[in-house]
Amino acid sequence: MLDGILTGLSTATMPINLFMVFIGCFVGTFIGMLPGLGPISAIALMIPITYGLDPASGIILMAGVYYGAIFGGSTSSILINAPGCSGTVVTAFDGYPLAQQGHAGKALALAAYASFTGGTVSAIFLLVAAPALASVSLSFQSADYFALMVLGLSAVAAFSGKGNILKALLMTVLGLMISTIGTDRSSGVDRFTFGRMDLVDGISFLLLAMATFALAEALMSILKPDENAEADEDAMSNLGSMKLTKEEVKEVAPVIARSSVLGFFVGVLPGAGATIAAFLAYGFERNLAKAKEKLKFGMGSLKGLAAPEAANNAASSGSFVPLLTLGIPGSGTTAIMLGALISYGIQPGPRLFLDNPEVFWSVIISMYVGNIVLLILNLPLIPYISRLLAVPRQILVPMILLFSITGVYLVSFNSADIQIMVIITVLAIIFRLLDFPLAPLLLGFILGGMLEDNLRRALLISDGSYSFVWERPITLTIFSITAFVLVAPIASGMWKRYRQKTLGYGASMQE
Amino acid sequence: MTISRDQIAGLVFLVFSLAYGYYATDIALLPGEEFEPINARSMPYVLSALGSVLSFFFVLASWRSAATLKPLNLQQLAWKPVLALLVVMVIYGLILDWIGFVVSTALFLIAGFRIMGERRPKILFGVSIPFVGVSWFCLTQLLDIYLAPGRLFSLLGG
């Protein structure tokens, strides 16, 4: 293991890779600050650039973009109450009131320190947890992988559905359906190509990611313009002091420590991710706080800002654990990274740790480097980056569209891809307007092929019998968890309605 | 009785899943493959069934929530620029092969800026043309990517 860490360290500290982390954090912060564009879009926009790099540098760049985007999202949450991504929604609860009271600089600095600590703590956990999990997962068979993928898909659907699990499940199925377009991997026959040569290779992952996230998000920002966008430019230029007093540090230090640990473990769970971690940490700290401090939450409490910031960064690192060790992404963002890794010819999973130790370890080490870069470079640069946001939208939006389109075109050199992108973008915008979540679609699309391969292999091993589902204890356990994940939200919804009914009935009886 | 937009979406999904299942029967099978435990048609069949069942339940469920659904105000959305940008993207895809990357990209940016409300020629041309120049330099000289000249120019040039 020490060997691996040293390999990773030497890879991650190569000048080119340090440069990648820096560029990634910077670009990520910028894109993350644009309201509406989140980490998934930021990473999607960077993928075509990473195709020219070697896999370790590519994934390091994307990890940097990921951190940067989350940090940028917090910045816009704090300054203009417009979270760049769902993970930083909670940050705005206390961050924005702080900024309104004239403590924007302090809020930003605290967010950066909390993120840094969260990232550091979970990078250390990752260092220990990932190899351990990777060695356990070497004993996994196709049946277990199949079960894990079903779990991953269900969990993402259950958590990202914004209360409507059926919508999310439908999108997952749609993603799986799109993944069947093209040549069947085992028999080599065409499926759903309708005789078109453009579809024989299937729909490219990059195209789908760009169209559903980068393009659709950019166009959505025009479709539903922010009412208060203009008044906010002032907020960006007046930040106030960035210093924290000793008492304040003492006050928030235990909060940050608790939230970091909590965030990491929530992040490891498939489907949960940064958003849930941030909400949980905020709620947890609120319950722990004394009655007097509890009132401050939502009005500009430092604790209420530190908790979600530490937790969402810790969870972002935590979500790399299932990706790197099992090859199963737990969120939309890690799903995009999985797609990118596969296109480099690297299959994340237990073998990654053995076959490409330099990728495995350099990602973990560069996460740490990324956190340092964010703290010492991005924080002082925030006033300047936020000035970049003053680039008028009429210039910015066409540029983002151009980057998305040419990003796909310069990989395939097939101009029919641009038309397919437009069609998918239109569909994605309709889905967004109807509140259908798009992350499950992307995840279904990426896991579809692997899901089918593993099912086929599991069936071959068990001689065509479906008994593998209940014969292996690991498989059965994972399937049971899946069933729980799917049934729990539906059951709790039914229980709530039942209680409302009986309560309403009881109230009317009393009258 | 009115139909909510969720119900329409559910019905569209239902029809789509059924059509997907129907076209799955068109997938060719290798001789003897139908006796395999899993073949090229199995996954599509399962997905079609899953999609149909889920969308059926979704339509049922949205019956109950239809009353609480917030109305979607389509008039408040800025449709015009979005549609115009989509059209420009389609045109860009069509002309790219004919007039080459450099010219078509410059035209795309100028059209895009114009749609977004930028009228000053200084910005329209002053941003797009240098930008295309720099990207052309980066792509061809630094990254060694071959950009084919437009088919039209090759035709004219012989």
HADDOCK unambig.tbl for C-alpha pairs under 7 A between the chains (distance, minus, plus):
assign (segid A and resid 166 and name CA) (segid B and resid 54 and name CA) 6.82 0.50 0.50
assign (segid A and resid 166 and name CA) (segid B and resid 58 and name CA) 6.14 0.50 0.50
assign (segid A and resid 170 and name CA) (segid B and resid 51 and name CA) 6.44 0.50 0.50
assign (segid A and resid 170 and name CA) (segid B and resid 54 and name CA) 6.52 0.50 0.50
assign (segid A and resid 170 and name CA) (segid B and resid 55 and name CA) 6.92 0.50 0.50
assign (segid A and resid 173 and name CA) (segid B and resid 47 and name CA) 6.51 0.50 0.50
assign (segid A and resid 173 and name CA) (segid B and resid 51 and name CA) 6.16 0.50 0.50
assign (segid A and resid 177 and name CA) (segid B and resid 44 and name CA) 6.98 0.50 0.50
assign (segid A and resid 177 and name CA) (segid B and resid 47 and name CA) 6.64 0.50 0.50
assign (segid A and resid 184 and name CA) (segid B and resid 40 and name CA) 6.37 0.50 0.50
assign (segid A and resid 187 and name CA) (segid B and resid 40 and name CA) 6.93 0.50 0.50
assign (segid A and resid 189 and name CA) (segid B and resid 28 and name CA) 6.46 0.50 0.50
assign (segid A and resid 190 and name CA) (segid B and resid 27 and name CA) 6.96 0.50 0.50
assign (segid A and resid 191 and name CA) (segid B and resid 27 and name CA) 5.74 0.50 0.50
assign (segid A and resid 219 and name CA) (segid B and resid 82 and name CA) 6.18 0.50 0.50
assign (segid A and resid 222 and name CA) (segid B and resid 78 and name CA) 6.65 0.50 0.50
assign (segid A and resid 222 and name CA) (segid B and resid 82 and name CA) 6.88 0.50 0.50
assign (segid A and resid 223 and name CA) (segid B and resid 77 and name CA) 5.24 0.50 0.50
assign (segid A and resid 223 and name CA) (segid B and resid 78 and name CA) 4.60 0.50 0.50
assign (segid A and resid 223 and name CA) (segid B and resid 79 and name CA) 6.13 0.50 0.50
assign (segid A and resid 223 and name CA) (segid B and resid 82 and name CA) 6.59 0.50 0.50
assign (segid A and resid 224 and name CA) (segid B and resid 77 and name CA) 5.68 0.50 0.50
assign (segid A and resid 224 and name CA) (segid B and resid 78 and name CA) 6.63 0.50 0.50
assign (segid A and resid 394 and name CA) (segid B and resid 113 and name CA) 5.50 0.50 0.50
assign (segid A and resid 394 and name CA) (segid B and resid 116 and name CA) 4.71 0.50 0.50
assign (segid A and resid 394 and name CA) (segid B and resid 117 and name CA) 6.44 0.50 0.50
assign (segid A and resid 394 and name CA) (segid B and resid 118 and name CA) 6.34 0.50 0.50
assign (segid A and resid 395 and name CA) (segid B and resid 113 and name CA) 5.77 0.50 0.50
assign (segid A and resid 398 and name CA) (segid B and resid 109 and name CA) 6.25 0.50 0.50
assign (segid A and resid 398 and name CA) (segid B and resid 112 and name CA) 5.21 0.50 0.50
assign (segid A and resid 398 and name CA) (segid B and resid 113 and name CA) 6.42 0.50 0.50
assign (segid A and resid 415 and name CA) (segid B and resid 93 and name CA) 5.36 0.50 0.50
assign (segid A and resid 416 and name CA) (segid B and resid 93 and name CA) 6.93 0.50 0.50
assign (segid A and resid 418 and name CA) (segid B and resid 90 and name CA) 6.98 0.50 0.50
assign (segid A and resid 418 and name CA) (segid B and resid 93 and name CA) 5.41 0.50 0.50
assign (segid A and resid 419 and name CA) (segid B and resid 90 and name CA) 5.81 0.50 0.50
assign (segid A and resid 419 and name CA) (segid B and resid 93 and name CA) 6.41 0.50 0.50
assign (segid A and resid 422 and name CA) (segid B and resid 86 and name CA) 6.61 0.50 0.50
assign (segid A and resid 422 and name CA) (segid B and resid 90 and name CA) 6.89 0.50 0.50
assign (segid A and resid 456 and name CA) (segid B and resid 38 and name CA) 6.27 0.50 0.50
assign (segid A and resid 459 and name CA) (segid B and resid 37 and name CA) 6.93 0.50 0.50
assign (segid A and resid 464 and name CA) (segid B and resid 37 and name CA) 4.97 0.50 0.50
